[in-house]
Amino acid sequence: MSEFRYTVGDGSTDVVLSRAPLSAVLAEHLSAEPATLLVADQNTIELCGGYNGPAVVLSAGEDAKQWHAVATILERALAERLTRDGRMIGVGGGVICDVTAFAASIYMRGISLTLVPTTLLAMVDAAFGGKTGINFSGYKNMVGTFYPASLLLVAPAALGGLPQREYQSGLAEVIKSAMLGDAELFGYLEREHTAVQARDQEALQAIVERSLAVKAAVVERDFSERGIRVWLNLGHTFGHALESVAGFGRYTHGEAVAWGMACALDLGVALGITERRYAARAFALIERYGFVLQVTGVQVEQLLQAMRYDKKVQSGSVRFVLQRDLGQTDVLPVGEEDVRAVLRSRIV
Ligand SMILES: NC(=O)c1ccc[n+]([C@@H]2O[C@H](COP(=O)([O-])OP(=O)(O)OC[C@H]3O[C@@H](n4cnc5c(N)ncnc54)[C@H](O)[C@@H]3O)[C@@H](O)[C@H]2O)c1
């Protein structure tokens, strides 16, 4: 078992990374808690054998990230007479983590929060860093708060039953972490491809621990996304545009981000910013993990339109997270013609 403490905004998050089965981790860390409310979905409730308290079970998938789910959690918390010294516990993927954290942040103006991520994406990204949220009025993550969990319980053994496409989606964020700031993780992913794909326990421990450390290094310096936290959006401007134009669900978030990272590398190379040798190495790694670097069924102008609506549009020009080399990241405004040329080459 490894334990870390990261500073997140005004508070801190204790991370317990354990080799034990999730039920054992829950039993060990939650049995002493006096008043709790656990939130899971129809799939992840099956992993919660070590917990005996009250639970809200939401439907699985993005549809649960809605206001009505928040209301359900708040109503149950009231019915259970959860007071400010109680705790909410979210057990699940990014959806359950986001919605539980949001409910915890507003219940009685904030109640203690434990997150127990059960997808790779949630372990390396969604559960850590304090961003909470729900989708609202058709817009993704439109309503939310900054509210870090005080405790993160991470048991990679829980990933054994995760569908392959969900696992691969999380790997895109692991590759992103390596590109942003961990040359050793990058090399590990190149060398240990077989172990990572086989979900070998040592490999899972290694990639989760190192990815969390990269995110922590960024979030500790910039909690509220006024500066370098934007780096975590590497590949996401292109990726979000693809997700929204193709229709949410057609490409997983990770597939869209992997494609987006390839586009960001192309853009950097075309502008003379990105080292060609680094770009070639990164393309090879992304492809090695099975991501498709050319997409179908979308049009260049639709993607450009979606990017204009992206949150990162400032005074008319779209700002992109680009890299000079591994670990050397910058945010730069880029003209539409350059973006158009990249998109043309990445759509078939
Ligand atoms: N807050 C943040 O910083 C942040 C960052 C990235 C993504 N997100 C959010 O995360 C969400 C996506 O999260 P996700 O990809 O984890 O999807 P998800 O939460 O929908 O989980 C994917 C599916 O896997 C199932 N599942 C979860 N754990 C399982 C396990 N161990 N075994 C078997 N099945 C399991 C779930 O029931 C669900 O059906 C999006 O809403 C996104 O906006 C938030």
The ligand as a MOL file (V3000), in Angstrom:
LIG
                    3D

  0  0  0     0  0            999 V3000
M  V30 BEGIN CTAB
M  V30 COUNTS 44 48 0 0 0
M  V30 BEGIN ATOM
M  V30 1 N -13.8610 16.0340 -12.5050 0
M  V30 2 C -12.8890 15.8710 -13.3660 0
M  V30 3 O -11.7880 16.4280 -13.2270 0
M  V30 4 C -13.0900 14.9530 -14.5340 0
M  V30 5 C -11.9970 14.6210 -15.3540 0
M  V30 6 C -12.2100 13.7250 -16.4030 0
M  V30 7 C -13.4720 13.2080 -16.6470 0
M  V30 8 N -14.5200 13.5660 -15.8310 0 CHG=1
M  V30 9 C -15.8670 13.0270 -16.0720 0
M  V30 10 O -15.8210 11.6130 -15.9710 0
M  V30 11 C -16.9260 11.0630 -16.6750 0
M  V30 12 C -16.4950 9.8220 -17.4000 0
M  V30 13 O -16.0260 8.8860 -16.4540 0
M  V30 14 P -15.7930 7.3470 -16.8200 0
M  V30 15 O -15.1130 7.2560 -18.1230 0
M  V30 16 O -15.1640 6.7410 -15.6320 0 CHG=-1
M  V30 17 O -17.2700 6.8000 -17.1130 0
M  V30 18 P -18.4330 6.2120 -16.1520 0
M  V30 19 O -18.3530 6.7970 -14.8080 0
M  V30 20 O -19.6950 6.3890 -16.9200 0
M  V30 21 O -18.0840 4.6600 -16.0730 0
M  V30 22 C -18.0810 3.9040 -17.2610 0
M  V30 23 C -18.8650 2.6090 -17.1060 0
M  V30 24 O -18.0460 1.6730 -16.3880 0
M  V30 25 C -18.7970 1.0960 -15.3220 0
M  V30 26 N -17.8370 0.7480 -14.2830 0
M  V30 27 C -17.1960 1.5900 -13.4450 0
M  V30 28 N -16.2760 0.9370 -12.7280 0
M  V30 29 C -16.3560 -0.3490 -13.1020 0
M  V30 30 C -15.6270 -1.5170 -12.7190 0
M  V30 31 N -14.6130 -1.4560 -11.8440 0
M  V30 32 N -15.9650 -2.6910 -13.2870 0
M  V30 33 C -16.9560 -2.7540 -14.2310 0
M  V30 34 N -17.6510 -1.6740 -14.6420 0
M  V30 35 C -17.3530 -0.4990 -14.0820 0
M  V30 36 C -19.8060 2.1420 -14.9550 0
M  V30 37 O -20.9020 1.5950 -14.2860 0
M  V30 38 C -20.1590 2.7140 -16.3220 0
M  V30 39 O -21.1250 1.9040 -16.9290 0
M  V30 40 C -17.4370 12.1640 -17.6130 0
M  V30 41 O -18.6900 12.6120 -17.1540 0
M  V30 42 C -16.3910 13.2690 -17.4750 0
M  V30 43 O -16.9520 14.5580 -17.6170 0
M  V30 44 C -14.3390 14.4190 -14.7900 0
M  V30 END ATOM
M  V30 BEGIN BOND
M  V30 1 1 1 2
M  V30 2 2 2 3
M  V30 3 1 2 4
M  V30 4 1 4 5
M  V30 5 2 4 44
M  V30 6 2 5 6
M  V30 7 1 6 7
M  V30 8 2 7 8
M  V30 9 1 8 9
M  V30 10 1 8 44
M  V30 11 1 9 10
M  V30 12 1 9 42
M  V30 13 1 10 11
M  V30 14 1 11 12
M  V30 15 1 11 40
M  V30 16 1 12 13
M  V30 17 1 13 14
M  V30 18 2 14 15
M  V30 19 1 14 16
M  V30 20 1 14 17
M  V30 21 1 17 18
M  V30 22 2 18 19
M  V30 23 1 18 20
M  V30 24 1 18 21
M  V30 25 1 21 22
M  V30 26 1 22 23
M  V30 27 1 23 24
M  V30 28 1 23 38
M  V30 29 1 24 25
M  V30 30 1 25 26
M  V30 31 1 25 36
M  V30 32 1 26 27
M  V30 33 1 26 35
M  V30 34 2 27 28
M  V30 35 1 28 29
M  V30 36 1 29 30
M  V30 37 2 29 35
M  V30 38 1 30 31
M  V30 39 2 30 32
M  V30 40 1 32 33
M  V30 41 2 33 34
M  V30 42 1 34 35
M  V30 43 1 36 37
M  V30 44 1 36 38
M  V30 45 1 38 39
M  V30 46 1 40 41
M  V30 47 1 40 42
M  V30 48 1 42 43
M  V30 END BOND
M  V30 END CTAB
M  END
